[in-house]
Amino acid sequence: DSLSSSHASAWMSAVPNPALGLALPDAETMLLLRWRLGVPITSSKCGRCGKTQDQLGDHTATCNKFEVLRRHNYVGSMLESICKSAGHAVRREVGVGYDRPADLLIDERTAVDLTVVHEACPSGYTTVCKAELSKIKKYGTMCSEAGWDFVPVGVSAFGRFGPGAAAW
């Protein structure tokens, strides 16, 4: 399901361009290919959090000590760059009180909150949808009260967009 979505293979056809962050070291490319094909990767402990990794490497994609945040920040940087190149004013990590509902605040009126999830299961698309709904429940009213439109942008580790991301 998630591997056959329209953007799930985009990384394999991207022309390497280090200046745009579109280049993968050989070791990382090999790891991603093994992961995509379901070939066992490892069963050692995670070097970041100490938890035992599963053979298919799913822990690597979901480790809160590194990978999830790195992908989240990368997607945020790409969206920021696209918005700015289209002439929009963009601020990062904008808060309301103690909460931070906007990873990006575009033109002081649209709060975009990103979520990157791993969907290594048959209901993978459901995982992305649930993540976007969770963001709406958490930040939707808060953003409305601040006078902002709220856009949850859910993306899977394999590149599938959630309905909020696809509509936006």
N, C-alpha and C positions, 0 to 999 in steps of 0.2 A: 504494500500500500504506500508507505512513505518513500520507498526507494524508486517507485515508478511515477512519482509526481513530476510535474513539468519542470521544476528547477532542481530536482535532486541530483542530477548529474552535471550541473553547470560547471562545477569546479574541475571536471575532467576535460572540458572543452575550452576552458579559458586559456588564452595565450599568455604564457608567463611574462610578467612585466614587474620586476622588483620595485620600480619607482611608484607603482600603484598598489603595491602590496600583493601582487598576483604572482607569487612565486613560492613554491614549496621545496624545501630541501629533499633530497632523494630519500632519506630515512623516513620523513614524514609522509611522503607520497606512498612509499611502500606500506606503511602502517595504515593509511587511509584505504588503499586498495584491498589489503587483507581484511579490514573491517567491513568494507562494502560487500566483499565476496563471502563473508562469513567464515573465513579461514582463522583458526585459533591464533591468538596474538600472544597472550601471556597468562600466567596464573600467579605472578609474584605480587608483592605488596606495592601499593601506590607510594611513590617517593615523596608525595606531597602531604597526604593525610594519614598514611600508614595502614589503611584498610586493604584487605585482600582483594585483588582484582580478579574479575571473571575471565575466562579464556577468550571470550570474544571482544574484550576491551570496552564493554559498555560503561564500566566504572570510569575509565579515562574521560569519556565524553560527559560524565555527569559530576565529576569531582568538584565540589564547591570551593576547593582550595585553589583552583587554577582555571581549568578548561572552560567552565560555564561562564565565568566572568570575562575571560579573554574573548570568547566568541561574542558575548553580549556587547562588549566595548568595541569590537571590530565592526559589528553590524551598525552600532550607533555612529561610529566615525564615518562609515560609508554613507549612511542616510544624511548625516550632517553635511558632508561634502556635496552630495547630490542637491540637497535643498539650497545650499549657498550658491552653487553654480547656476541654479535656476533663479537667483536673485532674492531669495528669502533671507530674512534675519533669523538666526538660530542661536539659542542659548542652551547650554548643556546642564543637566542635573539641577533643575529648578524645583524648589520646594514650596510647600504651603504649610506653615507651622513647622511641626516636627517631621512631617512626611515629605517625600520627594516623588510626586506623581509624574513628573516630566523628565524623562531621560533627555528629551529634546523639546524645547518650547519654540515653535515656529511662528514668526510674525506676531509674537505676544498674544496669540489667540488659539493655537492648536498644541495641546500637550500630547506628545507621543511617548508611550511607555513601552519599552521593548521587553520581550521575554524569549529566551532561547531554550528550547526543551529537547530532550533526547527521546526519540520515539522508536526504540528497538522492540516493538511489539506489534501484533496485528492491528491493534486499535490506535496506531500512531497518530493518525489525523485527529482522532478524538483527544489525544493528549495536547495537541496544539490548540484546539478549540477550547478545551477546559482551561488552559493557561490564559487565553485571552479573556474568557468569561470571569476568571478569578481577578484579573486586573480591573475589569469593569466594576465588579462588586467592591473592590478595594478603593479605587480612585475616581470612579465615574461621577459621583455626587460631589466630591471635593472639588474636582475640576470645574464642574458646572457652576458651583458657588463662587469660584474664582473668576468666572466669566470666560472659561476656555472650553473649546471642543476637546473631547478626549478620544484618542485613537490608540487602542491596544494593538501592538504589532508583534504577533507570535510567529516565530520561525523555528523549524526543527533543525536538529543537528545535521540532517541530510539535505536541508535547503527548501523544504516545503513551507509555504506560507499558510498562516491561518486565515480565516475569513476576514478579520479586521485588517490584516496586512495586505491581503489581496484586493480588498475594496478600496483601500487608501491609495 
